[in-house]
Structures are given as structure tokens and as C-alpha cells.
Amino acid sequence: MEGLNLSRTYNNKNTKPLIIDTYPSFIEFWDRVKDLPIDTQIEAWHNEYMSQWPELLEKQITEYKNDGLDWKVIAKERIFPLIPEYVDKFKRARDNLLEVASYVYEYASKVFDIDFEVVFVIYVGIGLGAGWATTYDSKPACLFGLENIAELNWSDKETLAALAAHELGHLIHIKWRESLGLSRGSGSLWNLYEEGLAMRFEHIIMGRETWHEQKGQNEWLEWCNKNKSGLASEFLKRVDNDETVKDFFGTWYNIQGYTQCGYFIGHELIKEMEQDYSIKEISVLPLHEIERLLRKMLSKLAQC
């Protein structure tokens, strides 16, 4: 598989991604408030910087509200104390995103025949992810949170290209289901399925198994491979007991010290499905079939 080459362009589509770059406004804001108390900085982030993009602001606040969390507490405890350390990383990540975003979109368009406009939004947020596949201004969108990118040391071009490919994979998956009138699912098994699919899209676009999640985690892939039976067993147990699986996904949670292990398990299950289905067929399976297959494969993997 050829895969993405960041040294060439893929001018196969007239439509280019729309990039909304909020970084210049962030720097103007930060220069004004960097020596002020954190509470003042947070209020200014809300009222002066992020209020320029009200939909982006509302998405972040609503996401925390839906999880029963106070966004101001998260911002005060987890985000703003680290911004002085991360400002230089913000610039590097932003500059590299501006360079690789179009390459990734154009190559993904070539591979998967993307026929819809995508919005890329670069911003400094309050910890809701390095990448976030969603909508913006009623269009499919990939949001890139510089605060999480800096925290994870994902500022280099290759890692950001892989991240962009992953988020685009989510959008392609959504569009394929929508084109057939199929709804998105919910819950732990759906999360495992859609993140596993996004990993496969990422690897297909990049032309290799990039595993951007392992950066900064020594021997992450080796550990996941060695412990995949136990990971599958634990995931299935939590599903059956209606327990949270957040330890398998978010970068602020972990399983035995390793974060984002759910992406690995999901990927392994999708690879297994590909023995019988194409990637597009997997993407448009009925919800009941997705659950049946994942339960069956998790049980099998847990017994290995």
C-alpha cells in the first residue's frame, strides 16, 4: 500500500478543506493575560478568545456538562497551569497542522472518494481531545485541540498527519452510514467499534500501522499485544456489568499505566472482521450485527 507521502500533493479534488485557525487570536489573548491570576485567565479565555467562535465554545462546555463535570474546574486544575510550559509546542503543532492537513485530506479523498467538504479547526481548548470528529457550521469537522496535542507531545508532522487521518476516518464512517440511512450507535461496544474503524482508516491512509497513541508510552504496542487477551476480557466484563470503559480511551485514564488501549483492541477486532468483510461493509453493518460480532470476537480473544 502506497500510503500518504507528505512531500507531494494530491490535487485530485477541486474542494479543499476549510481551515479555521484560531491560534493568532489565542496568542493575542495570552499575551494580555499570561501574568494574571488563573481564574482571570479562564474568564478571559471564555469571554475574549473563545467567544469569537461561539459554536466551538458551546461544544466544549456542553461536552463537560453532559458528563456531569464543571468545565471551569477542569480548566483550572488540568489546563491553564500548564499553558506557559506548552506555548512553544502550540506554535509548532499549529504550523505543522497547517502544513499537513491538506495533504491528508487530499490523499484520503483519493483513496476513499470523499465527496464532502471538511472543516479543520485549530484551537486551544479545555482538554476535550487532541482530535475530535464532529460538525462545525453544519459541516463535517475535525477539531484539533492544541492543549492536548502539546500535553501528549504529538506536535511533529507524522503524528499530526496520523491524527488527522484518524479523525477523517470517523467522518468517512459517519457519511457512509448516513448515505444508507443508518444511525450511529452508542455505548461501550459502539465506541470500541468506531475507534477501531478509525484506526484502520488511519493506517490505510498512512500506508502503515502508525499507532500515534503509543508516542510517549514506551513499549505500548508490545504491551498491548502481550496483554490483548486480558484487555478483551476486562472490556467485556465492564460491558456486561454496565461499568465505565473510559480507562480504555481517554488520555487522562489508563489500564495498568497505559492509556488508550481500547484503540488497539478495537483495531484488532476490525482486522478480524476484514477476513469476511470489506472496510466499507464493516462500516455499514446494522447495529445489532455490530454488537453480536464484537461480543463474539471479544469472548474469543479473551480466551486466547
ABEGO torsion letter per residue (X at the ends): XAEBBAABBBBABABBBBBBBAAAAAAAAAAAAAABBAAAAAAAAAAAAAAABAAAAAAAAAAAAAAGBBAAAAAAAAAAAAAAAAAAAAAAAAAAAAAAAAAAAAAAAAAAGBABBBBBBBBBBAGAEABBBBBBGGBBBBBBBAAAAAAAGAABAAAAAAAAAAAAAAAAAAAAAAAAGBBBBBEAAAAAAAAAAAAAAAAAAAGBBAGAAABGBBGAAAAAAAAAAAAAAAAAAAAAAGBBAAAAABAABBBGGBBGAAAAAAAAAAAAAAAABBAAAAAABBAAAAAAAAAAAAAAAAAX
